[in-house]
Amino acid sequence: MRKSKDTLPDGCILAIDFARNHGIARETFRDHQNIGIGPKGTLIHGPDVPEDGSVQIKDWVRYEERQKPGRPKEKERYLTADQQHAALLFWQRHSIGFSECDQPDCGCHDRQS
């Protein structure tokens, strides 16, 4: 069990757990966050790419980052409730098959077949 200082904000989940819960491989979900999906030749997102629409970038899953508890040189990614919902919509937009999780309040249970 995690110590209280290691807990995520309410409604958040580690990105790796979110992917695992929905049957998406860790590496695949990492690519959805780092590279994105879009037409060949479009830019990936990043610190030097403006995301105001002036430059065409690939569609990608947004996330938050924090220092990994107990490992000061490492970071871990997590998703807020809004980002979890957006990730589900991302998978639907790009016809990526995912499974329902066992969390009753997750948006994956509300999707249209």
C-alpha positions as CSV (number, residue, x, y, z in Angstrom):
1,M,0.0,0.0,0.0
2,R,1.3,3.5,-0.8
3,K,2.1,6.0,1.9
4,S,-0.1,9.0,2.0
5,K,2.6,11.3,0.6
6,D,2.7,9.0,-2.5
7,T,-0.9,9.2,-3.3
8,L,-2.2,10.8,-6.5
9,P,-4.7,13.6,-6.5
10,D,-8.4,12.5,-6.2
11,G,-9.7,11.0,-9.4
12,C,-6.2,10.4,-10.9
13,I,-4.6,7.1,-12.0
14,L,-1.1,6.2,-13.1
15,A,-1.0,6.1,-16.9
16,I,0.5,2.6,-16.8
17,D,-2.4,1.3,-14.7
18,F,-5.0,3.1,-16.9
19,A,-3.6,1.4,-20.0
20,R,-3.4,-2.0,-18.3
21,N,-7.0,-1.7,-17.0
22,H,-8.1,-1.2,-20.6
23,G,-6.0,-3.9,-22.3
24,I,-3.6,-1.5,-23.9
25,A,0.1,-2.4,-23.9
26,R,2.3,-0.1,-21.8
27,E,4.5,0.6,-24.8
28,T,1.6,1.4,-27.1
29,F,0.1,3.8,-24.6
30,R,3.5,5.5,-24.1
31,D,3.6,6.0,-27.9
32,H,0.1,7.5,-27.8
33,Q,1.5,10.0,-25.3
34,N,4.9,10.7,-26.8
35,I,4.3,10.4,-30.6
36,G,0.6,10.5,-31.1
37,I,-1.3,9.4,-34.2
38,G,-1.8,11.5,-37.3
39,P,-1.0,11.9,-40.9
40,K,2.5,11.0,-42.0
41,G,4.7,14.0,-42.1
42,T,3.0,15.9,-39.3
43,L,4.9,17.0,-36.3
44,I,4.8,15.2,-32.9
45,H,4.0,17.4,-30.0
46,G,6.8,18.8,-27.8
47,P,8.2,21.8,-26.0
48,D,9.3,23.6,-29.2
49,V,6.0,23.0,-31.0
50,P,3.2,25.5,-30.5
51,E,-0.1,23.8,-29.9
52,D,-2.3,26.8,-30.7
53,G,-3.2,25.4,-34.1
54,S,-0.6,27.4,-36.0
55,V,1.4,24.2,-36.6
56,Q,-0.1,20.9,-37.5
57,I,0.7,18.3,-34.9
58,K,-0.4,14.7,-34.3
59,D,-3.3,13.8,-32.0
60,W,-1.9,12.7,-28.7
61,V,-3.0,11.7,-25.2
62,R,-2.3,14.4,-22.6
63,Y,-1.0,13.5,-19.2
64,E,0.5,14.9,-16.0
65,E,3.9,14.1,-14.6
66,R,5.4,13.9,-11.1
67,Q,8.5,12.8,-9.4
68,K,8.4,9.1,-8.8
69,P,8.1,8.4,-5.1
70,G,11.4,7.0,-3.7
71,R,13.2,7.6,-7.0
72,P,14.2,11.3,-7.2
73,K,15.7,11.1,-10.7
74,E,12.7,9.5,-12.3
75,K,9.2,10.7,-13.2
76,E,5.9,8.9,-13.6
77,R,2.9,9.9,-15.6
78,Y,-0.7,10.0,-14.4
79,L,-4.0,11.0,-15.9
80,T,-6.6,13.3,-14.4
81,A,-10.3,12.3,-14.7
82,D,-10.6,14.6,-17.7
83,Q,-7.5,13.1,-19.3
84,Q,-8.8,9.6,-18.8
85,H,-12.0,10.5,-20.6
86,A,-10.0,12.2,-23.4
87,A,-7.8,9.0,-23.7
88,L,-10.9,6.9,-24.2
89,L,-12.1,9.3,-26.9
90,F,-8.7,9.2,-28.5
91,W,-8.8,5.4,-28.7
92,Q,-12.3,5.6,-30.2
93,R,-11.3,8.3,-32.8
94,H,-8.5,6.1,-34.0
95,S,-10.3,2.8,-33.8
96,I,-8.1,1.4,-31.2
97,G,-9.7,-1.6,-29.5
98,F,-9.8,-1.4,-25.7
99,S,-11.6,-3.3,-23.0
100,E,-13.8,-2.1,-20.2
101,C,-12.1,-1.9,-16.9
102,D,-13.5,-3.0,-13.5
103,Q,-13.8,0.6,-12.2
104,P,-17.5,1.4,-12.2
105,D,-17.0,5.2,-12.4
106,C,-14.8,5.0,-15.5
107,G,-16.1,6.4,-18.7
108,C,-15.3,3.2,-20.6
109,H,-18.6,1.8,-19.4
110,D,-20.6,4.5,-21.1
111,R,-19.2,4.2,-24.6
112,Q,-21.4,3.3,-27.5
113,S,-20.7,-0.1,-29.2
